[in-house]
Structures are given as structure tokens and as C-alpha cells.
Amino acid sequence: MKKKLVLPGEVIGTSEEFISGEGVFEENGKILSKNVGILKINEKTASVKAENSPVILKTGDVVIGTINNVKGAMAIVSIEKVVGKNRAITGEKIGAIHVSKISSGYVKDVGDEYRMNDSIRAKVVQIVPSVQLSTIELEFGVIRAVCSKCRQVLEKKENMLVCRNCERTEHRKIAKDYGEGQSI
């Protein structure tokens, strides 16, 4: 079957012909498209696969974000993008990393691992009732940080971060590929 692009509200058929699938709805016995997308008819089910659909966070997504606040047992993250997606996120864009989800080892204080404005990569582990993130695995953690003293970008040296400008060393829960050209 040739691909057919349909628009929202376009009549696809009748409820006698098709069962409503994803991306369609029934109104007064007619099956209509909800989205701009490609019409798919499988057996008796009509559906529309949205073209370039909005990004809605889901469990398992890998995200890039910035630490907005560190307080108590939590780091608050402003989520900027889902890795592998080119569209902006719709819906909730604030997540939290609980102290127990930072590292596989014991973490006493969130402020020892994350600081304000650190760029991080994390995995979404919960959506409802709030977005919860984890950085336990090696590929997750800080991907870019700046010196707490002079605000220059820190460089990875073994398991520490070093400032070339003021020679200060700092600790973070860093991703295994820290500083390898990731962008937000």
C-alpha cells in the first residue's frame, strides 16, 4: 500500500469499515485523524503514525539537563532534551535525583556530587507523580562542570576534575565520557 499523508480531522473511513487505532478517533460513525501523519491500515484497524511527534518524557529515556538546585537529599534538574530526539520536550521538564539514585556507592551529601549549573546526563526512572532521574550507571553523571572558584570549565584528570586556570581540584559524580564534546 502506498503511504498516504493525512491531516487532523481528515475522514479516513467509517466505524463499519475500521476499528479506531492510535492517532485516530471516532465521531458520528466516522473515523478521523488526530494528527498529521501517515495512514496505516492493519487488518481492520486504522491508525495514523504522527510525523515528527512531540517529545513526551517516558521511563527509560536518557536526558540531558542542568542542575538547578541542590538541597537536602535531592538535586533538582532542568531537563533540556531527550538524547536522540530533535524536538523540544512537552510537559514536565523538571526532574529530581534522590541521593540514593546518584551513584552505586554510598553518597552522604548530594552537594558532594553535584553543584549548581553542572550539565548532566541521566536516565528517567519515574514519571508519575513526579519526574525522577538516576545517574547510577557509568554513562550517567556530570558531562560538563565549571570551577566553583573561577568559573572556568573543569577538565577530567583520572577520577577528579581540575581547573587549568586556578589549579583547584573538585569532585563530582562524572559520566565516563566527561568532556568528550557532548552538547546540550
C-alpha positions in Angstrom: 0.0 0.0 0.0 1.3 3.5 -0.9 2.0 5.8 2.0 -0.8 8.4 2.4 -0.3 11.6 4.4 -3.4 12.6 6.3 -4.2 15.8 8.2 -6.0 16.4 11.5 -9.8 16.0 11.1 -9.4 14.2 7.7 -12.0 11.4 7.3 -10.3 8.0 7.0 -13.4 5.8 6.8 -16.4 4.7 8.8 -16.8 2.8 12.0 -18.3 -0.1 9.9 -15.0 -0.3 7.9 -12.4 0.1 10.6 -11.6 -0.1 14.3 -10.0 3.1 15.7 -6.3 2.7 16.4 -3.6 5.1 17.6 -3.8 8.6 16.2 -7.5 8.4 15.2 -10.9 8.9 16.8 -14.5 8.1 16.0 -17.1 10.8 15.7 -20.7 10.3 14.4 -19.7 6.9 12.8 -16.7 8.4 11.0 -13.1 7.6 11.7 -11.0 10.8 11.7 -7.3 11.6 12.0 -6.0 13.3 15.2 -2.5 14.1 13.8 -0.6 15.0 10.7 0.9 11.7 9.8 1.0 8.5 7.7 -2.2 6.4 7.5 -1.7 2.8 8.4 -4.4 0.2 7.9 -3.7 -3.2 9.5 -6.4 -5.8 9.0 -9.5 -3.8 10.2 -7.6 -1.2 12.4 -6.9 2.3 11.1 -4.2 4.3 12.7 -2.1 7.4 12.0 1.6 7.5 12.9 2.4 11.1 13.7 5.2 12.8 11.7 7.8 14.3 13.9 5.6 13.9 17.0 6.2 15.9 20.2 8.6 14.5 22.8 6.9 13.4 25.9 9.2 12.0 28.7 8.9 8.3 29.4 10.6 5.9 31.7 13.9 4.7 30.3 14.6 7.9 28.3 18.2 9.3 28.5 18.1 13.0 29.1 20.5 16.0 29.3 19.9 18.7 31.8 21.3 21.3 34.2 21.4 21.1 38.0 19.2 24.0 39.2 19.3 23.4 42.9 20.9 21.1 45.4 19.0 20.7 48.7 18.8 18.0 51.3 18.8 14.6 49.7 17.9 15.9 46.2 19.3 17.6 43.2 16.8 19.4 41.1 17.4 19.2 37.3 16.0 21.3 34.5 15.7 18.8 31.6 16.7 20.3 28.3 16.5 17.4 25.8 15.9 13.7 25.3 19.0 12.1 23.8 18.3 11.1 20.2 15.3 13.4 19.8 15.4 16.7 17.8 12.2 18.3 19.2 11.6 20.1 22.4 10.1 18.3 25.4 6.4 18.9 26.0 5.0 18.6 29.5 7.1 18.4 32.7 10.7 19.5 32.3 11.9 19.4 35.9 13.2 16.3 37.5 14.9 15.2 40.7 17.8 13.0 41.5 17.5 11.4 45.0 20.7 10.8 46.9 20.1 7.1 46.6 20.0 7.4 42.7 23.3 9.3 42.3 25.9 6.5 42.5 26.2 2.8 43.1 28.3 3.6 46.2 27.3 5.4 49.3 26.6 9.1 48.9 26.4 11.1 52.1 25.6 14.6 50.7 24.2 15.5 47.2 26.4 18.6 47.2 29.5 16.5 47.2 28.5 15.0 43.8 26.6 17.8 42.0 26.8 21.6 42.0 24.6 24.3 40.6 24.9 24.7 36.8 26.5 21.3 36.2 25.4 19.7 32.9 24.4 16.1 33.4 23.2 13.0 31.5 20.6 10.9 33.4 18.0 8.2 32.9 14.3 8.8 33.6 13.2 6.2 36.2 9.8 7.5 37.1 7.3 9.9 35.5 4.3 10.0 37.9 3.7 11.7 40.3 7.0 13.5 39.6 9.9 13.0 37.2 12.7 11.1 39.0 16.1 10.6 37.4 19.1 8.3 38.1 22.8 8.6 37.4 23.9 5.3 39.0 25.3 3.8 35.8 28.7 4.7 34.5 27.5 6.6 31.4 25.4 8.9 33.6 26.5 11.9 35.7 28.2 15.2 35.1 29.2 15.8 31.5 30.4 19.4 31.9 31.2 21.4 35.1 32.8 24.7 35.9 35.2 25.6 38.7 33.5 26.8 41.9 36.2 29.5 42.4 36.9 31.0 38.9 34.1 29.6 36.8 36.4 28.1 34.1 35.4 24.7 32.6 36.9 21.8 34.6 39.0 19.1 32.9 38.9 15.4 33.8 42.1 14.0 35.3 41.7 10.4 36.4 38.6 10.5 38.7 38.8 14.2 39.6 38.1 17.5 37.9 40.9 20.0 37.6 40.8 23.7 36.8 43.6 24.8 34.5 43.2 28.4 35.5 43.4 28.3 39.3 44.6 24.6 39.7 41.7 23.8 42.0 40.5 20.2 42.1 36.9 19.2 42.6 34.9 16.0 42.9 31.7 15.2 41.0 29.8 12.0 40.0 31.1 12.3 36.4 29.9 10.3 33.4 32.6 8.0 31.9 32.9 10.3 28.8 33.1 13.6 30.7 34.4 16.4 28.5 34.3 14.4 25.2 32.4 17.1 23.3 28.8 16.5 24.4 26.5 19.4 23.8 23.1 20.3 25.2 
